[in-house]
Amino acid sequence: MTLSTKPYKGTRDFYPEDMAFRKWMFSHLKSVVESYGYNEYEGPMLESFELYAAKTGEEIVNSQIYHFEDRGQRKVAMRPEMTPTMARMVAGRIQELAKPIRWYSLPNLWRYERPQRGRLREHWQLNVDLLGGERDLADKEIIKIAFELIKKFKGQEHIKIHINNRKLVNSFFNDHLGLNTEQALQASKAIDAKDKTGPDKFNQSLKDMGLNENQITKLSDFFNSSLDNLNSKYPSEGATELADLFNSFKNSEVFEKIIFDPSIMRGLDYYTGTVFEVYDTSPENNRAMFGGGRYDNLIGLFGKHQISGIGFGMGDVTLENFINTHGLACENTKPSVDAFFVLPHRKHMALMDQLIEKVQLAGLSTATSLDTGKLGAQLKVANKYNARFAVILGDDEVSTQQVSVKNLLTGEQVTVSFDGLTKALN
């Protein structure tokens, strides 16, 4: 039997050029969040199934989690998201952690779903979480970081940040639609999925859960409400929080990018306040790139201690699509080496090794063809390695205690002493 060379459905192979791009992309993400004082953490790939059953969205738990029974008859799951792990870890050391807690991670996550543009079964996700601090200040910081991440790639002109508040939604469901807790939960999930299902299926799902025509009309009116008339039409704690949040950005460049969107729900059950999603304005990526929100009750699941939090997750697939769609990729993301050493004769191998060691000690990367032979053939290998320089060590060079250094980008070639090699390469 001949084995397939294709990866498992919904996953990707990362060849060196793919890894170089991902490394560049991830380094940008890390530099932004670390500039705000966030510390990186990591957790296990496998968690107890019950960890996700407790608070992760129903669709994920019922149909998307990869899970199995281990040899000890324990039901375990491959992580579909990182927030429950983060909450478990914080709860384990909550009394000794400095507050507010600023954490981030870049794990790979697994969900069994239909692969499509922007969504795969395995992906990497930047998770940024802020626990503690005053609510309005924490909400502002997290949304500011979300904006700064896109700005780092010079993509701020191509996004809009849609913001809502679950307190406002809950108040509307209870006070204006008269929904019970279960109906409100089902309605929020239906609204969260309406862009996928379409208007007809959405309206039918509302009827199936018991909403009448008057309630559906009120819901439509709610979707069309503006931030300006929110407090007069739907007065609530959530409406006040939204107004305060938008006012806090008035003197910031973020203000031009944020819009109130009452249809933003976020499907996960643990959100309690501000929720937001960042949209690419390009029709090629007609979906939310990433989002998150406030969760005030999650840590309490693990014990008596409670601390509020807000965070978001940004997937690498949608971010890569965004970068490529708008031509934001840096051109030097291909894998490369600083110096490729060309050796026509084995008799100079020991000398070459000494020079390579000097160059590496200076922090530069090196490679050789692991072969001797014609200069032209070795230079072709150097170009395939995307080397910046070729260092040529032949009989003529050795006899004068020098090396030839060829700039493979410009074609310029100079001869330098052994001691001057590192300086020439820098």
C-alpha positions as CSV (number, residue, x, y, z in Angstrom):
1,M,0.0,0.0,0.0
2,T,1.3,3.4,-1.0
3,L,0.7,6.0,1.8
4,S,-0.7,9.4,1.0
5,T,1.5,12.4,1.2
6,K,-1.4,14.7,2.1
7,P,-1.9,15.8,5.8
8,Y,-5.0,14.8,7.8
9,K,-8.1,16.7,6.6
10,G,-8.3,20.2,8.1
11,T,-4.6,20.4,9.1
12,R,-1.5,21.8,7.3
13,D,2.1,20.9,6.6
14,F,4.5,23.7,7.4
15,Y,7.4,23.5,5.1
16,P,10.4,25.8,6.0
17,E,9.1,28.7,4.0
18,D,5.7,28.4,5.8
19,M,7.4,28.2,9.1
20,A,9.5,31.3,8.3
21,F,6.3,33.2,7.6
22,R,4.6,31.9,10.7
23,K,7.6,32.8,12.8
24,W,7.5,36.3,11.4
25,M,3.8,36.6,12.0
26,F,4.0,35.2,15.6
27,S,6.9,37.4,16.5
28,H,4.8,40.5,15.6
29,L,2.0,39.3,17.7
30,K,4.2,38.6,20.7
31,S,6.0,41.9,20.4
32,V,2.7,43.8,20.7
33,V,1.2,42.0,23.7
34,E,4.5,41.9,25.5
35,S,4.8,45.7,25.1
36,Y,1.7,45.9,27.2
37,G,3.2,43.8,30.0
38,Y,1.6,40.4,29.2
39,N,3.5,37.3,30.1
40,E,3.4,34.1,28.1
41,Y,2.0,30.8,29.5
42,E,1.3,27.4,28.1
43,G,-0.9,24.5,29.1
44,P,-1.4,20.8,28.2
45,M,-2.8,19.7,24.8
46,L,-5.1,17.2,26.7
47,E,-7.6,18.3,29.4
48,S,-10.4,16.6,31.3
49,F,-13.5,16.5,29.1
50,E,-15.5,18.0,32.0
51,L,-13.4,21.2,31.8
52,Y,-15.0,22.0,28.5
53,A,-18.4,20.5,29.3
54,A,-18.7,23.0,32.2
55,K,-18.6,26.3,30.3
56,T,-17.5,25.8,26.6
57,G,-20.2,26.4,24.0
58,E,-22.7,23.6,23.5
59,E,-21.9,23.2,19.7
60,I,-18.2,22.7,20.5
61,V,-18.8,20.2,23.3
62,N,-21.4,18.1,21.4
63,S,-20.0,18.0,17.9
64,Q,-16.5,19.5,17.7
65,I,-14.3,18.2,20.5
66,Y,-11.8,15.5,19.7
67,H,-12.1,13.2,22.8
68,F,-11.3,9.7,23.9
69,E,-10.9,7.5,26.9
70,D,-7.4,7.0,28.1
71,R,-5.9,3.8,29.5
72,G,-7.1,4.8,33.0
73,Q,-10.7,5.0,31.8
74,R,-10.6,8.8,32.1
75,K,-12.4,10.9,29.4
76,V,-10.0,13.4,28.0
77,A,-10.2,15.9,25.2
78,M,-7.8,17.7,22.9
79,R,-8.1,21.4,23.7
80,P,-10.6,23.2,21.4
81,E,-9.9,26.6,23.1
82,M,-7.5,27.9,25.7
83,T,-9.7,30.0,28.1
84,P,-10.8,27.1,30.3
85,T,-7.1,26.0,30.7
86,M,-6.1,29.6,31.5
87,A,-8.9,29.8,34.1
88,R,-7.9,26.5,35.7
89,M,-4.3,27.6,36.0
90,V,-5.2,31.0,37.4
91,A,-7.5,29.4,40.0
92,G,-4.7,27.1,41.0
93,R,-2.5,30.0,42.1
94,I,-4.9,32.9,42.4
95,Q,-3.6,34.1,45.8
96,E,0.0,34.3,44.7
97,L,-0.4,35.9,41.3
98,A,0.2,39.7,40.8
99,K,-3.0,41.5,40.0
100,P,-4.1,42.4,37.5
101,I,-3.1,39.2,35.7
102,R,-1.9,39.8,32.1
103,W,-1.3,36.5,30.3
104,Y,-1.0,35.4,26.7
105,S,-0.4,32.2,24.8
106,L,-0.1,30.9,21.3
107,P,-1.3,27.2,21.4
108,N,-2.5,25.0,18.7
109,L,-6.2,24.0,19.1
110,W,-8.4,21.3,17.6
111,R,-12.0,21.3,16.6
112,Y,-13.8,18.7,14.4
113,E,-15.6,20.9,11.9
114,R,-16.0,21.3,8.1
115,P,-12.7,22.9,6.8
116,Q,-13.3,26.1,4.8
117,R,-11.7,29.4,4.2
118,G,-10.5,30.8,7.5
119,R,-11.5,27.7,9.5
120,L,-9.6,24.5,9.8
121,R,-9.6,21.6,12.3
122,E,-6.2,22.4,13.7
123,H,-5.1,26.0,14.1
124,W,-2.8,28.2,16.2
125,Q,-4.4,31.0,18.2
126,L,-3.1,34.0,20.1
127,N,-5.0,34.2,23.4
128,V,-4.8,37.5,25.4
129,D,-6.4,37.7,28.8
130,L,-6.6,40.4,31.5
131,L,-8.0,39.5,34.9
132,G,-8.6,42.0,37.6
133,G,-8.5,45.8,37.4
134,E,-11.5,48.1,37.0
135,R,-13.9,46.9,34.3
136,D,-13.9,49.9,32.1
137,L,-10.1,50.3,32.1
138,A,-9.6,46.6,31.4
139,D,-12.1,46.5,28.5
140,K,-10.5,49.5,26.9
141,E,-7.0,48.0,27.2
142,I,-8.0,44.7,25.6
143,I,-9.7,46.4,22.6
144,K,-6.8,48.7,22.2
145,I,-4.4,45.7,22.0
146,A,-6.7,44.1,19.4
147,F,-6.4,47.2,17.3
148,E,-2.6,47.5,17.9
149,L,-2.1,43.9,16.7
150,I,-3.6,44.7,13.3
151,K,-1.8,48.0,13.2
152,K,1.5,46.1,13.7
153,F,0.9,44.6,10.2
154,K,-0.2,48.0,8.9
155,G,-3.7,46.7,8.3
156,Q,-5.7,49.2,10.4
157,E,-7.3,50.7,7.3
158,H,-8.9,47.4,6.5
159,I,-10.8,46.6,9.7
160,K,-13.9,47.5,11.8
161,I,-14.3,46.5,15.4
162,H,-17.9,45.5,16.2
163,I,-18.8,45.9,19.9
164,N,-21.8,44.8,22.0
165,N,-22.6,44.0,25.6
166,R,-24.1,40.8,26.9
167,K,-25.7,42.7,29.8
168,L,-27.6,44.8,27.3
169,V,-28.6,41.7,25.4
170,N,-29.8,39.9,28.5
171,S,-31.7,42.9,29.6
172,F,-33.4,43.1,26.2
173,F,-34.3,39.4,26.2
174,N,-35.7,39.6,29.7
175,D,-37.4,43.0,29.9
176,H,-38.5,43.5,26.3
177,L,-39.0,40.0,24.9
178,G,-39.9,38.2,28.1
179,L,-37.7,35.2,27.4
180,N,-36.7,32.7,30.1
181,T,-33.1,31.7,30.7
182,E,-33.2,28.8,28.3
183,Q,-34.9,30.8,25.5
184,A,-32.5,33.6,25.9
185,L,-29.5,31.2,25.6
186,Q,-31.0,29.6,22.5
187,A,-31.8,33.0,21.0
188,S,-28.3,34.3,21.5
189,K,-26.8,31.2,19.8
190,A,-29.2,31.6,16.9
191,I,-28.2,35.2,16.5
192,D,-24.6,34.4,16.7
193,A,-25.0,31.9,13.8
194,K,-27.4,33.9,11.7
195,D,-24.8,35.0,9.2
196,K,-24.0,31.3,8.5
197,T,-27.6,30.0,8.4
198,G,-29.2,32.9,6.4
199,P,-32.3,35.0,7.2
200,D,-34.9,32.3,6.5
201,K,-33.4,29.6,8.7
202,F,-32.7,32.3,11.4
203,N,-36.4,33.4,11.5
204,Q,-37.5,29.8,11.5
205,S,-35.2,29.0,14.4
206,L,-36.7,31.9,16.4
207,K,-40.2,30.5,15.8
208,D,-39.1,27.0,16.7
209,M,-38.0,28.3,20.1
210,G,-41.4,29.8,20.7
211,L,-41.0,33.5,19.7
212,N,-44.1,35.1,18.2
213,E,-44.2,37.7,15.4
214,N,-44.3,40.6,17.8
215,Q,-41.2,39.4,19.6
216,I,-39.4,38.8,16.3
217,T,-40.3,42.4,15.2
218,K,-38.9,43.7,18.5
219,L,-35.8,41.8,17.9
220,S,-35.4,43.2,14.4
221,D,-35.9,46.7,15.9
222,F,-33.2,46.0,18.4
223,F,-30.8,45.0,15.7
224,N,-31.3,48.4,14.0
225,S,-30.8,50.5,17.2
226,S,-28.0,52.9,17.4
227,L,-25.6,53.8,20.2
228,D,-27.2,57.3,20.4
229,N,-30.7,56.1,21.3
230,L,-29.7,53.0,23.2
231,N,-30.1,54.4,26.7
232,S,-33.5,55.9,25.9
233,K,-34.9,52.8,24.2
234,Y,-33.2,50.0,26.2
235,P,-31.9,51.5,29.5
236,S,-29.7,49.0,31.3
237,E,-26.3,48.6,32.9
238,G,-25.0,47.2,29.6
239,A,-26.1,50.3,27.7
240,T,-24.3,52.5,30.1
241,E,-21.2,50.4,29.9
242,L,-21.2,50.6,26.1
243,A,-21.6,54.4,26.1
244,D,-18.7,54.7,28.6
245,L,-16.5,52.4,26.5
246,F,-17.1,54.3,23.3
247,N,-16.5,57.7,25.1
248,S,-13.2,56.4,26.4
249,F,-11.9,56.0,22.9
250,K,-13.0,59.5,21.6
251,N,-9.5,60.9,21.5
252,S,-7.9,57.8,20.1
253,E,-7.4,56.5,16.6
254,V,-9.3,53.4,17.7
255,F,-12.5,55.5,17.8
256,E,-12.8,55.6,14.0
257,K,-12.7,51.8,13.9
258,I,-15.2,50.8,16.5
259,I,-19.0,50.5,15.8
260,F,-21.9,49.4,18.0
261,D,-23.3,46.1,16.7
262,P,-26.2,44.7,18.7
263,S,-26.0,41.4,16.8
264,I,-22.6,40.5,18.2
265,M,-23.2,37.7,20.8
266,R,-20.2,35.4,20.9
267,G,-21.4,31.9,21.1
268,L,-19.6,30.8,24.3
269,D,-21.7,30.6,27.4
270,Y,-19.2,32.4,29.8
271,Y,-19.4,35.9,28.4
272,T,-21.0,38.4,30.8
273,G,-20.3,42.0,29.6
274,T,-18.4,43.6,26.7
275,V,-18.1,41.4,23.6
276,F,-16.5,42.3,20.3
277,E,-15.4,41.0,16.9
278,V,-12.9,42.4,14.5
279,Y,-14.0,42.3,10.9
280,D,-11.9,42.5,7.7
281,T,-13.7,45.0,5.4
282,S,-12.6,43.1,2.3
283,P,-15.4,41.0,0.7
284,E,-12.8,38.2,0.2
285,N,-12.9,37.7,4.0
286,N,-16.5,38.2,4.7
287,R,-16.5,37.0,8.3
288,A,-15.2,38.0,11.7
289,M,-11.4,37.6,11.9
290,F,-11.3,37.2,15.7
291,G,-13.0,38.4,18.9
292,G,-13.6,38.0,22.6
293,G,-15.3,39.5,25.6
294,R,-15.7,39.8,29.3
295,Y,-16.2,36.8,31.6
296,D,-16.8,37.5,35.2
297,N,-17.8,34.1,36.6
298,L,-15.4,31.7,35.0
299,I,-12.6,31.5,37.6
300,G,-15.2,30.7,40.3
301,L,-15.9,27.3,38.8
302,F,-12.6,26.1,40.3
303,G,-13.1,27.2,43.9
304,K,-14.2,29.9,46.3
305,H,-12.0,32.7,44.8
306,Q,-13.5,34.9,42.0
307,I,-11.8,37.4,39.7
308,S,-13.3,39.1,36.6
309,G,-11.6,38.9,33.3
310,I,-11.7,39.9,29.6
311,G,-9.8,38.5,26.7
312,F,-9.8,37.4,23.1
313,G,-8.5,34.8,20.7
314,M,-7.0,35.5,17.3
315,G,-6.6,32.5,14.9
316,D,-3.6,32.3,12.6
317,V,-5.7,31.1,9.6
318,T,-7.8,34.3,9.4
319,L,-4.9,36.5,10.2
320,E,-2.8,35.0,7.4
321,N,-5.8,35.4,5.0
322,F,-6.0,39.0,6.0
323,I,-2.3,39.6,5.6
324,N,-2.2,38.0,2.1
325,T,-5.5,39.6,0.9
326,H,-4.1,43.1,1.6
327,G,-0.5,42.4,0.6
328,L,0.9,43.1,4.1
329,A,3.4,40.3,4.2
330,C,7.0,41.3,4.8
331,E,9.1,40.3,1.8
332,N,12.0,38.8,3.9
333,T,9.9,36.1,5.5
334,K,11.6,33.3,3.5
335,P,14.0,31.1,5.3
336,S,17.6,32.2,4.8
337,V,21.1,32.1,6.1
338,D,23.6,34.9,6.4
339,A,26.6,33.3,4.9
340,F,27.0,30.2,2.7
341,F,30.6,28.9,2.6
342,V,31.8,27.7,-0.7
343,L,34.8,25.2,-0.5
344,P,36.3,23.9,-3.8
345,H,38.9,21.6,-2.0
346,R,38.7,19.4,1.1
347,K,42.3,20.4,2.1
348,H,41.0,23.7,3.4
349,M,38.2,22.1,5.5
350,A,39.8,22.8,8.9
351,L,40.4,26.5,8.0
352,M,36.8,26.8,6.9
353,D,35.5,25.3,10.1
354,Q,37.5,27.9,12.1
355,L,36.0,30.7,10.0
356,I,32.5,29.3,10.4
357,E,32.9,29.2,14.2
358,K,34.0,32.9,14.3
359,V,31.0,33.9,12.2
360,Q,28.6,31.9,14.3
361,L,30.0,33.4,17.5
362,A,29.1,36.8,16.1
363,G,25.5,35.7,15.9
364,L,25.3,35.0,12.2
365,S,23.9,31.9,10.6
366,T,25.9,29.7,8.2
367,A,25.6,26.8,5.9
368,T,27.7,24.7,3.4
369,S,26.8,22.4,0.6
370,L,28.5,19.5,2.4
371,D,30.3,18.9,-0.8
372,T,33.3,20.1,-2.8
373,G,33.2,20.9,-6.5
374,K,32.6,23.6,-9.0
375,L,32.0,27.1,-7.8
376,G,28.9,27.6,-10.0
377,A,27.1,24.5,-8.6
378,Q,27.8,25.6,-5.0
379,L,26.5,29.1,-5.7
380,K,23.3,27.6,-7.0
381,V,22.8,25.8,-3.7
382,A,23.6,29.1,-1.9
383,N,20.8,30.8,-3.8
384,K,18.3,28.1,-3.0
385,Y,19.2,28.7,0.7
386,N,18.4,32.4,0.1
387,A,21.8,33.2,1.5
388,R,22.8,36.9,1.8
389,F,26.5,36.2,1.1
390,A,28.7,33.5,-0.3
391,V,32.1,33.1,1.3
392,I,34.5,31.6,-1.1
393,L,37.6,29.8,0.2
394,G,39.8,28.6,-2.7
395,D,43.6,28.2,-3.2
396,D,44.0,31.8,-4.3
397,E,42.3,33.1,-1.2
398,V,44.1,30.8,1.2
399,S,47.5,31.7,-0.2
400,T,46.9,35.4,0.7
401,Q,45.1,34.7,4.0
402,Q,41.9,36.1,2.6
403,V,38.4,35.1,1.5
404,S,36.1,36.3,-1.3
405,V,32.7,37.6,-0.1
406,K,30.0,37.8,-2.7
407,N,26.7,39.7,-2.0
408,L,24.1,37.4,-3.6
409,L,21.5,40.1,-3.7
410,T,23.6,42.7,-5.6
411,G,26.3,40.5,-7.2
412,E,29.1,42.7,-5.7
413,Q,32.2,40.8,-4.6
414,V,35.0,41.9,-2.4
415,T,38.1,40.2,-0.9
416,V,38.7,40.6,2.8
417,S,41.2,39.2,5.4
418,F,40.2,36.3,7.7
419,D,39.9,38.8,10.6
420,G,37.7,41.1,8.6
421,L,35.2,38.5,7.5
422,T,32.7,39.0,10.3
423,K,32.7,42.8,9.8
424,A,32.1,42.3,6.0
425,L,29.2,40.0,6.6
426,N,27.6,42.5,9.1
